[in-house]
Amino acid sequence: MGKVKVENIRVYAHHGCLKEETAIGSEYRVDISVDADIAKAAISDRLSDTVDYVHINHIVKEEMKIPSKLLEHVGHRIITRIFNEIAIVDKAQVWVSKINPPIGGDVEKVTVVLKEKRKD
């Protein structure tokens, strides 16, 4: 078993419960960690034997384009797509952070973390 991490994916998106949040949008950061059996790739040196982090980045960018009220919702969509599209992944964890959230204080970011195992 091994881990592949894609960290600090920065996107501008339109998530939130307030009308202004979805209209104006804001900066987000997404981090992904997946567990997979990558032992074969360590020997073969073939992309087809591992987790393609370019594919993970693509999934994140596409899902972040779809507005959601809650970060939990977009995070769940990201994990669902990872399991549906990357068969080698056994576990996935996603951190979705809203940078400078509009909560009436000096807050750097708010982060939601979701972790799931493949259900087979």
TIDODREN-677668 format. One record per atom (N, C-alpha, C, O): residue number from 1; x, y, z; atom name. Coordinates in pm, whole numbers, padded with zeros to 5 digits, always signed. Layout:
# TIDODREN-677668
   n     xx     yy     zz atom
 NUM      X      Y      Z   CA
...
END
This chain:
# TIDODREN-677668
   n     xx     yy     zz atom
   1 +00085 -00119 +00000    N
   1 +00000 +00000 +00000   CA
   1 +00089 +00124 +00000    C
   1 +00196 +00125 +00061    O
   2 +00043 +00226 -00068    N
   2 +00115 +00353 -00070   CA
   2 +00017 +00468 -00071    C
   2 -00104 +00447 -00073    O
   3 +00070 +00588 -00070    N
   3 -00011 +00710 -00070   CA
   3 +00032 +00799 -00185    C
   3 +00151 +00809 -00217    O
   4 -00064 +00864 -00245    N
   4 -00037 +00969 -00343   CA
   4 -00111 +01092 -00292    C
   4 -00231 +01087 -00264    O
   5 -00039 +01203 -00281    N
   5 -00099 +01328 -00234   CA
   5 -00088 +01434 -00343    C
   5 +00014 +01446 -00410    O
   6 -00195 +01509 -00357    N
   6 -00194 +01627 -00444   CA
   6 -00235 +01741 -00353    C
   6 -00348 +01746 -00304    O
   7 -00142 +01833 -00329    N
   7 -00163 +01933 -00228   CA
   7 -00167 +02075 -00284    C
   7 -00100 +02109 -00382    O
   8 -00248 +02155 -00219    N
   8 -00259 +02298 -00248   CA
   8 -00306 +02326 -00391    C
   8 -00248 +02408 -00462    O
   9 -00412 +02256 -00431    N
   9 -00477 +02287 -00559   CA
   9 -00558 +02414 -00535    C
   9 -00652 +02414 -00455    O
  10 -00522 +02520 -00603    N
  10 -00588 +02649 -00582   CA
  10 -00687 +02677 -00695    C
  10 -00653 +02669 -00813    O
  11 -00810 +02709 -00656    N
  11 -00914 +02739 -00756   CA
  11 -00999 +02855 -00707    C
  11 -01009 +02882 -00588    O
  12 -01059 +02923 -00803    N
  12 -01157 +03027 -00773   CA
  12 -01293 +02963 -00803    C
  12 -01315 +02913 -00913    O
  13 -01384 +02966 -00706    N
  13 -01513 +02897 -00723   CA
  13 -01625 +02977 -00657    C
  13 -01602 +03080 -00595    O
  14 -01746 +02927 -00673    N
  14 -01867 +02999 -00630   CA
  14 -01952 +02915 -00536    C
  14 -02068 +02886 -00566    O
  15 -01894 +02874 -00423    N
  15 -01967 +02794 -00324   CA
  15 -02010 +02882 -00208    C
  15 -01945 +02982 -00178    O
  16 -02118 +02844 -00143    N
  16 -02161 +02914 -00023   CA
  16 -02311 +02922 -00012    C
  16 -02384 +02901 -00109    O
  17 -02357 +02952 +00108    N
  17 -02500 +02963 +00136   CA
  17 -02554 +03103 +00108    C
  17 -02674 +03120 +00085    O
  18 -02465 +03202 +00108    N
  18 -02508 +03339 +00083   CA
  18 -02510 +03368 -00067    C
  18 -02423 +03322 -00141    O
  19 -02609 +03446 -00110    N
  19 -02620 +03483 -00251   CA
  19 -02493 +03551 -00302    C
  19 -02450 +03527 -00414    O
  20 -02435 +03636 -00216    N
  20 -02313 +03707 -00255   CA
  20 -02197 +03611 -00280    C
  20 -02116 +03634 -00370    O
  21 -02188 +03505 -00201    N
  21 -02079 +03408 -00217   CA
  21 -02085 +03339 -00353    C
  21 -01983 +03319 -00419    O
  22 -02206 +03302 -00393    N
  22 -02220 +03232 -00521   CA
  22 -02208 +03329 -00638    C
  22 -02168 +03288 -00748    O
  23 -02242 +03455 -00618    N
  23 -02232 +03553 -00726   CA
  23 -02087 +03600 -00746    C
  23 -02037 +03603 -00858    O
  24 -02022 +03635 -00636    N
  24 -01887 +03691 -00643   CA
  24 -01780 +03582 -00651    C
  24 -01684 +03594 -00727    O
  25 -01797 +03477 -00573    N
  25 -01698 +03369 -00567   CA
  25 -01584 +03403 -00474    C
  25 -01575 +03515 -00424    O
  26 -01497 +03307 -00451    N
  26 -01380 +03329 -00367   CA
  26 -01273 +03223 -00394    C
  26 -01293 +03131 -00473    O
  27 -01161 +03240 -00326    N
  27 -01049 +03148 -00342   CA
  27 -01068 +03024 -00255    C
  27 -01117 +03032 -00143    O
  28 -01028 +02909 -00309    N
  28 -01035 +02782 -00238   CA
  28 -00904 +02708 -00253    C
  28 -00828 +02729 -00348    O
  29 -00879 +02622 -00156    N
  29 -00765 +02532 -00162   CA
  29 -00817 +02391 -00140    C
  29 -00898 +02368 -00049    O
  30 -00772 +02296 -00222    N
  30 -00811 +02157 -00208   CA
  30 -00685 +02072 -00198    C
  30 -00590 +02089 -00275    O
  31 -00686 +01980 -00101    N
  31 -00577 +01884 -00083   CA
  31 -00637 +01744 -00088    C
  31 -00744 +01719 -00033    O
  32 -00568 +01654 -00155    N
  32 -00616 +01516 -00172   CA
  32 -00506 +01420 -00127    C
  32 -00388 +01441 -00154    O
  33 -00547 +01314 -00058    N
  33 -00458 +01204 -00026   CA
  33 -00533 +01075 -00056    C
  33 -00645 +01055 -00009    O
  34 -00471 +00988 -00135    N
  34 -00534 +00859 -00166   CA
  34 -00440 +00745 -00131    C
  34 -00318 +00758 -00144    O
  35 -00497 +00634 -00085    N
  35 -00422 +00512 -00058   CA
  35 -00450 +00414 -00171    C
  35 -00565 +00394 -00211    O
  36 -00344 +00354 -00220    N
  36 -00358 +00257 -00329   CA
  36 -00239 +00162 -00327    C
  36 -00135 +00193 -00270    O
  37 -00256 +00047 -00389    N
  37 -00146 -00048 -00404   CA
  37 -00061 -00001 -00523    C
  37 -00095 -00026 -00638    O
  38 +00049 +00066 -00493    N
  38 +00135 +00121 -00598   CA
  38 +00268 +00045 -00609    C
  38 +00363 +00092 -00671    O
  39 +00272 -00074 -00549    N
  39 +00395 -00155 -00552   CA
  39 +00432 -00192 -00696    C
  39 +00550 -00190 -00732    O
  40 +00334 -00227 -00777    N
  40 +00360 -00264 -00917   CA
  40 +00424 -00148 -00993    C
  40 +00517 -00168 -01070    O
  41 +00374 -00026 -00969    N
  41 +00428 +00092 -01037   CA
  41 +00573 +00118 -00996    C
  41 +00653 +00166 -01076    O
  42 +00605 +00087 -00871    N
  42 +00741 +00109 -00823   CA
  42 +00841 +00022 -00901    C
  42 +00958 +00058 -00915    O
  43 +00794 -00091 -00951    N
  43 +00880 -00182 -01027   CA
  43 +00869 -00154 -01178    C
  43 +00970 -00151 -01248    O
  44 +00746 -00135 -01226    N
  44 +00723 -00124 -01371   CA
  44 +00761 +00012 -01429    C
  44 +00798 +00022 -01546    O
  45 +00750 +00118 -01348    N
  45 +00774 +00255 -01395   CA
  45 +00672 +00296 -01501    C
  45 +00704 +00374 -01591    O
  46 +00548 +00242 -01491    N
  46 +00442 +00274 -01587   CA
  46 +00331 +00352 -01518    C
  46 +00285 +00314 -01410    O
  47 +00288 +00460 -01581    N
  47 +00179 +00543 -01528   CA
  47 +00051 +00462 -01510    C
  47 -00025 +00487 -01416    O
  48 +00027 +00367 -01597    N
  48 -00095 +00287 -01590   CA
  48 -00102 +00200 -01464    C
  48 -00208 +00146 -01433    O
  49 +00009 +00184 -01393    N
  49 +00012 +00102 -01272   CA
  49 +00002 +00183 -01142    C
  49 +00016 +00128 -01033    O
  50 -00023 +00312 -01154    N
  50 -00030 +00396 -01034   CA
  50 -00149 +00490 -01041    C
  50 -00233 +00479 -01131    O
  51 -00157 +00581 -00947    N
  51 -00260 +00684 -00943   CA
  51 -00208 +00805 -01021    C
  51 -00104 +00861 -00986    O
  52 -00279 +00844 -01124    N
  52 -00240 +00958 -01207   CA
  52 -00284 +01086 -01138    C
  52 -00403 +01118 -01134    O
  53 -00188 +01160 -01083    N
  53 -00223 +01281 -01009   CA
  53 -00275 +01391 -01101    C
  53 -00342 +01483 -01054    O
  54 -00244 +01385 -01229    N
  54 -00302 +01479 -01325   CA
  54 -00453 +01457 -01333    C
  54 -00530 +01552 -01343    O
  55 -00494 +01331 -01328    N
  55 -00637 +01296 -01329   CA
  55 -00705 +01349 -01203    C
  55 -00816 +01403 -01211    O
  56 -00641 +01334 -01088    N
  56 -00698 +01386 -00963   CA
  56 -00716 +01537 -00972    C
  56 -00821 +01589 -00935    O
  57 -00615 +01607 -01019    N
  57 -00623 +01752 -01034   CA
  57 -00739 +01791 -01126    C
  57 -00811 +01887 -01099    O
  58 -00757 +01717 -01234    N
  58 -00866 +01741 -01329   CA
  58 -01003 +01724 -01261    C
  58 -01092 +01807 -01279    O
  59 -01018 +01617 -01184    N
  59 -01144 +01593 -01112   CA
  59 -01174 +01710 -01018    C
  59 -01286 +01761 -01016    O
  60 -01076 +01752 -00941    N
  60 -01095 +01862 -00846   CA
  60 -01139 +01988 -00919    C
  60 -01236 +02052 -00879    O
  61 -01069 +02024 -01025    N
  61 -01103 +02147 -01097   CA
  61 -01243 +02142 -01156    C
  61 -01315 +02241 -01153    O
  62 -01283 +02027 -01211    N
  62 -01419 +02014 -01267   CA
  62 -01525 +02023 -01159    C
  62 -01625 +02093 -01176    O
  63 -01506 +01954 -01048    N
  63 -01607 +01954 -00941   CA
  63 -01615 +02089 -00871    C
  63 -01723 +02128 -00825    O
  64 -01505 +02160 -00862    N
  64 -01508 +02292 -00799   CA
  64 -01581 +02394 -00885    C
  64 -01623 +02498 -00833    O
  65 -01598 +02368 -01013    N
  65 -01674 +02458 -01102   CA
  65 -01824 +02453 -01076    C
  65 -01897 +02545 -01111    O
  66 -01872 +02344 -01013    N
  66 -02015 +02325 -00988   CA
  66 -02048 +02384 -00851    C
  66 -02002 +02331 -00750    O
  67 -02126 +02493 -00845    N
  67 -02156 +02556 -00717   CA
  67 -02228 +02464 -00619    C
  67 -02320 +02391 -00658    O
  68 -02187 +02467 -00495    N
  68 -02252 +02395 -00385   CA
  68 -02269 +02492 -00270    C
  68 -02191 +02586 -00254    O
  69 -02370 +02469 -00190    N
  69 -02388 +02551 -00070   CA
  69 -02284 +02514 +00035    C
  69 -02232 +02601 +00106    O
  70 -02252 +02384 +00044    N
  70 -02164 +02337 +00150   CA
  70 -02035 +02277 +00095    C
  70 -02035 +02210 -00009    O
  71 -01925 +02301 +00165    N
  71 -01797 +02241 +00128   CA
  71 -01804 +02089 +00139    C
  71 -01737 +02018 +00064    O
  72 -01884 +02039 +00233    N
  72 -01900 +01895 +00249   CA
  72 -01954 +01832 +00121    C
  72 -01912 +01722 +00083    O
  73 -02045 +01900 +00056    N
  73 -02107 +01849 -00067   CA
  73 -02006 +01838 -00181    C
  73 -01998 +01736 -00249    O
  74 -01928 +01943 -00201    N
  74 -01830 +01940 -00310   CA
  74 -01720 +01838 -00278    C
  74 -01671 +01770 -00368    O
  75 -01680 +01826 -00151    N
  75 -01580 +01727 -00112   CA
  75 -01627 +01585 -00138    C
  75 -01551 +01501 -00185    O
  76 -01754 +01559 -00107    N
  76 -01811 +01426 -00133   CA
  76 -01814 +01395 -00282    C
  76 -01785 +01283 -00324    O
  77 -01848 +01494 -00363    N
  77 -01848 +01473 -00508   CA
  77 -01709 +01439 -00559    C
  77 -01693 +01353 -00645    O
  78 -01608 +01507 -00506    N
  78 -01470 +01480 -00548   CA
  78 -01431 +01336 -00515    C
  78 -01378 +01265 -00600    O
  79 -01458 +01294 -00392    N
  79 -01424 +01156 -00352   CA
  79 -01500 +01054 -00436    C
  79 -01443 +00954 -00478    O
  80 -01627 +01079 -00461    N
  80 -01708 +00986 -00541   CA
  80 -01648 +00969 -00680    C
  80 -01638 +00858 -00730    O
  81 -01608 +01079 -00741    N
  81 -01546 +01070 -00874   CA
  81 -01413 +00997 -00871    C
  81 -01381 +00921 -00962    O
  82 -01334 +01021 -00768    N
  82 -01206 +00950 -00757   CA
  82 -01231 +00799 -00754    C
  82 -01164 +00725 -00826    O
  83 -01326 +00753 -00673    N
  83 -01356 +00610 -00667   CA
  83 -01413 +00558 -00798    C
  83 -01382 +00447 -00839    O
  84 -01497 +00638 -00864    N
  84 -01558 +00594 -00990   CA
  84 -01459 +00590 -01106    C
  84 -01475 +00509 -01197    O
  85 -01358 +00675 -01103    N
  85 -01269 +00689 -01219   CA
  85 -01129 +00632 -01201    C
  85 -01057 +00611 -01299    O
  86 -01089 +00606 -01077    N
  86 -00953 +00556 -01053   CA
  86 -00965 +00427 -00970    C
  86 -00969 +00431 -00847    O
  87 -00971 +00315 -01039    N
  87 -01002 +00186 -00976   CA
  87 -00900 +00143 -00871    C
  87 -00935 +00070 -00779    O
  88 -00777 +00185 -00883    N
  88 -00671 +00142 -00792   CA
  88 -00683 +00204 -00652    C
  88 -00621 +00155 -00558    O
  89 -00760 +00312 -00637    N
  89 -00772 +00383 -00509   CA
  89 -00862 +00305 -00413    C
  89 -00975 +00271 -00446    O
  90 -00808 +00278 -00291    N
  90 -00884 +00209 -00187   CA
  90 -00942 +00304 -00083    C
  90 -01052 +00281 -00032    O
  91 -00869 +00411 -00052    N
  91 -00914 +00512 +00045   CA
  91 -00884 +00649 -00012    C
  91 -00788 +00667 -00087    O
  92 -00968 +00746 +00024    N
  92 -00945 +00883 -00021   CA
  92 -00979 +00978 +00092    C
  92 -01073 +00957 +00168    O
  93 -00900 +01084 +00100    N
  93 -00925 +01190 +00196   CA
  93 -00913 +01322 +00121    C
  93 -00821 +01341 +00042    O
  94 -01007 +01412 +00147    N
  94 -01007 +01542 +00081   CA
  94 -01025 +01652 +00185    C
  94 -01108 +01641 +00275    O
  95 -00946 +01758 +00169    N
  95 -00957 +01879 +00249   CA
  95 -01001 +01989 +00154    C
  95 -00932 +02018 +00056    O
  96 -01116 +02051 +00181    N
  96 -01163 +02163 +00100   CA
  96 -01164 +02286 +00191    C
  96 -01232 +02289 +00293    O
  97 -01086 +02387 +00153    N
  97 -01072 +02507 +00236   CA
  97 -01121 +02630 +00161    C
  97 -01088 +02651 +00044    O
  98 -01201 +02710 +00230    N
  98 -01242 +02841 +00178   CA
  98 -01148 +02944 +00239    C
  98 -01140 +02957 +00361    O
  99 -01078 +03016 +00153    N
  99 -00982 +03116 +00198   CA
  99 -01057 +03246 +00230    C
  99 -01145 +03288 +00154    O
 100 -01022 +03310 +00342    N
 100 -01087 +03435 +00387   CA
 100 -01240 +03425 +00384    C
 100 -01305 +03502 +00313    O
 101 -01299 +03331 +00459    N
 101 -01445 +03316 +00457   CA
 101 -01515 +03438 +00516    C
 101 -01462 +03503 +00606    O
 102 -01634 +03470 +00464    N
 102 -01708 +03587 +00512   CA
 102 -01784 +03557 +00642    C
 102 -01906 +03544 +00642    O
 103 -01710 +03545 +00752    N
 103 -01774 +03510 +00879   CA
 103 -01759 +03619 +00986    C
 103 -01776 +03593 +01105    O
 104 -01725 +03739 +00942    N
 104 -01720 +03852 +01035   CA
 104 -01602 +03848 +01131    C
 104 -01616 +03886 +01247    O
 105 -01488 +03804 +01083    N
 105 -01369 +03803 +01168   CA
 105 -01245 +03784 +01082    C
 105 -01254 +03764 +00961    O
 106 -01131 +03791 +01146    N
 106 -01004 +03774 +01077   CA
 106 -00970 +03625 +01077    C
 106 -00900 +03577 +01166    O
 107 -01020 +03552 +00977    N
 107 -01003 +03407 +00967   CA
 107 -00934 +03375 +00836    C
 107 -00981 +03414 +00729    O
 108 -00822 +03305 +00844    N
 108 -00746 +03270 +00724   CA
 108 -00825 +03177 +00632    C
 108 -00834 +03200 +00512    O
 109 -00882 +03070 +00690    N
 109 -00956 +02974 +00609   CA
 109 -01043 +02887 +00698    C
 109 -01021 +02875 +00818    O
 110 -01141 +02827 +00635    N
 110 -01225 +02726 +00699   CA
 110 -01209 +02600 +00615    C
 110 -01218 +02605 +00492    O
 111 -01186 +02486 +00682    N
 111 -01159 +02362 +00610   CA
 111 -01254 +02252 +00654    C
 111 -01282 +02235 +00773    O
 112 -01304 +02178 +00555    N
 112 -01382 +02057 +00580   CA
 112 -01299 +01940 +00532    C
 112 -01243 +01943 +00422    O
 113 -01292 +01835 +00615    N
 113 -01215 +01715 +00581   CA
 113 -01310 +01597 +00573    C
 113 -01387 +01570 +00665    O
 114 -01302 +01525 +00460    N
 114 -01380 +01402 +00443   CA
 114 -01286 +01287 +00413    C
 114 -01187 +01304 +00341    O
 115 -01317 +01170 +00469    N
 115 -01236 +01052 +00446   CA
 115 -01330 +00935 +00420    C
 115 -01426 +00913 +00495    O
 116 -01304 +00860 +00314    N
 116 -01388 +00745 +00281   CA
 116 -01304 +00629 +00233    C
 116 -01195 +00647 +00178    O
 117 -01358 +00508 +00254    N
 117 -01300 +00385 +00200   CA
 117 -01388 +00339 +00086    C
 117 -01508 +00364 +00084    O
 118 -01326 +00271 -00010    N
 118 -01402 +00216 -00122   CA
 118 -01500 +00111 -00067    C
 118 -01465 +00028 +00016    O
 119 -01623 +00118 -00115    N
 119 -01726 +00022 -00075   CA
 119 -01743 -00080 -00187    C
 119 -01798 -00048 -00292    O
 120 -01698 -00200 -00166    N
 120 -01711 -00305 -00270   CA
 120 -01791 -00421 -00221    C
 120 -01812 -00517 -00294    O
END
